[in-house]
Amino acid sequence: MSQLLAGVIGFLLLLGEGTWLHYAELASITPNLTLIFVVLWGLLKGSRRGRYLGLALGLLQDFLFCRYIGFYGMVYYLLGHSSGYFQKDFYQSHAILPLLIVAGADLIYGFLQYLVYCFFAGDLAIGYYLLHRILPEMCYTAMISVILYPFVCWLSRMAEKIDSNMSKLRKVGKRE
């Protein structure tokens, strides 16, 4: 049930990125809300849940907004899975680790985008792309992740409560 809740929230964030988020542009850069959510969910819930949410939201982004199917599914899958490795070393009261992990994930995301969409197309201006696209998006996404982090932690706690209530209901249903 918590994965369904995470999927719905992720879907709404993805739709927000495609519709109204352009109003929050700074120098034609928008934060990557889907990446923030996938990475934080993986960090809070572990590799398995992070990778499945990443795959679902990435493929949804591919189907809705892209010409090529599979790129964002693969990238979000890997980022959700990788962020889950930090779950054991993570305390929810500290916000610096999520900030650093989101920033690193966005740096990897931007570099992979450059490779697929620019480098393989013959554009070798990595310095320009790094300074004008990857690093500004990384900074903006990291700043927004600090704002969204408490919400995702709250959502994670609510999802745990829903899951525990659902398991109690299943146990009661089996007894009858």
C-alpha positions in Angstrom: 0.0 0.0 0.0 2.9 2.4 0.8 4.3 1.8 -2.7 1.0 2.8 -4.2 1.0 6.0 -2.2 4.5 6.7 -3.2 3.6 6.0 -6.9 0.7 8.4 -6.7 2.8 11.2 -5.1 5.6 10.5 -7.6 3.1 10.7 -10.5 1.8 14.0 -9.3 5.3 15.4 -9.0 6.1 14.1 -12.5 3.0 15.8 -13.9 4.0 19.0 -12.0 7.4 18.9 -13.7 5.7 18.7 -17.1 3.1 21.3 -16.5 3.4 24.1 -13.8 7.1 23.7 -12.7 8.3 25.9 -15.5 7.0 28.8 -13.5 9.8 28.1 -11.0 12.6 28.3 -13.6 15.8 30.1 -12.6 17.9 30.8 -15.7 16.0 28.2 -17.6 16.8 25.6 -15.0 14.1 23.7 -13.1 14.6 21.3 -10.1 14.1 17.7 -10.7 11.3 16.8 -8.3 11.1 13.2 -9.5 14.7 12.6 -8.9 14.4 14.1 -5.4 11.5 11.9 -4.5 13.0 8.7 -5.9 16.4 9.2 -4.2 14.8 10.2 -0.8 12.4 7.3 -1.0 15.2 4.9 -1.6 17.2 6.4 1.2 14.3 6.1 3.6 12.8 2.8 2.5 15.8 0.9 1.1 17.2 -0.3 -2.3 14.3 -2.5 -3.3 11.6 0.1 -2.9 13.8 2.8 -4.3 14.5 1.0 -7.5 10.9 -0.1 -8.1 9.7 3.4 -7.6 12.5 4.7 -9.8 11.7 2.3 -12.5 8.0 3.0 -12.5 8.4 6.8 -12.5 11.2 6.7 -15.0 9.2 4.6 -17.5 6.2 6.8 -16.9 8.4 9.9 -17.7 9.7 8.1 -20.8 6.1 7.3 -22.0 4.8 10.8 -21.3 7.6 13.1 -22.4 10.3 11.3 -24.4 11.0 10.0 -27.8 13.1 7.1 -26.5 11.6 4.6 -24.1 13.8 3.3 -21.3 16.4 5.9 -20.6 14.8 7.6 -17.6 13.5 4.2 -16.4 17.0 2.9 -16.2 18.5 6.1 -14.7 15.9 6.4 -12.0 16.1 2.7 -11.3 19.8 2.9 -10.7 19.6 6.1 -8.6 16.8 4.7 -6.4 18.7 1.5 -6.0 22.0 3.2 -5.2 20.5 5.6 -2.7 19.0 2.7 -0.8 22.5 1.6 0.1 22.8 4.5 2.5 19.7 3.5 4.4 21.8 1.8 7.1 24.1 4.8 7.7 21.2 7.3 7.8 19.5 9.1 10.6 16.4 11.1 9.7 17.3 14.0 12.0 20.3 14.8 9.9 19.5 16.6 6.6 23.1 16.9 5.2 23.3 13.3 4.0 20.1 13.5 1.9 21.3 16.8 0.5 24.6 15.3 -0.6 23.1 12.1 -2.0 20.5 14.1 -4.0 23.2 16.4 -5.3 25.4 13.5 -6.3 22.5 11.7 -7.9 21.6 14.8 -9.9 25.2 15.1 -11.0 25.2 11.5 -12.3 21.7 12.1 -13.9 23.0 15.2 -15.7 26.1 13.5 -16.9 24.1 10.5 -18.2 21.8 12.9 -20.0 24.8 14.6 -21.6 26.2 11.3 -22.8 22.9 10.1 -24.3 21.5 13.3 -25.8 24.6 15.3 -26.6 27.9 13.3 -26.7 26.5 10.5 -28.8 25.0 13.1 -31.1 28.4 14.6 -31.7 28.3 17.5 -29.2 31.6 17.4 -27.4 31.2 20.6 -25.3 31.1 18.9 -21.9 32.5 22.0 -20.2 29.7 24.2 -21.5 27.1 21.7 -20.6 28.6 21.1 -17.2 28.7 24.8 -16.3 25.4 25.9 -17.9 23.2 22.9 -17.3 24.4 20.1 -15.0 25.9 22.1 -12.0 23.1 24.8 -11.9 20.4 22.0 -12.0 22.3 20.1 -9.3 22.4 23.1 -7.0 18.8 24.0 -7.6 17.6 20.4 -7.1 19.7 20.1 -3.9 18.2 23.3 -2.5 14.7 22.1 -3.2 15.5 18.7 -1.7 16.1 20.4 1.7 12.6 21.9 1.5 11.0 18.6 0.4 12.9 16.4 2.8 10.6 16.9 5.8 7.6 16.1 3.6 9.1 12.9 2.3 10.0 11.8 5.8 6.4 12.5 7.0 5.1 10.6 4.0 7.4 7.7 4.8 6.1 7.6 8.4 2.5 7.7 7.2 3.2 4.9 4.7 4.6 2.8 7.6 1.5 3.4 9.6 -0.7 2.5 6.7 1.3 -0.7 6.1 1.1 -1.7 9.8 -2.7 -1.0 9.9 -3.2 -3.1 6.7 -1.2 -6.0 8.2 -3.3 -5.8 11.4 -6.4 -5.9 9.3 -5.1 -9.0 7.4 -4.4 -10.8 10.6 -7.9 -10.0 11.9 -9.4 -11.2 8.7 -7.5 -14.5 8.8 -8.8 -15.2 12.4 -12.4 -14.9 11.4 
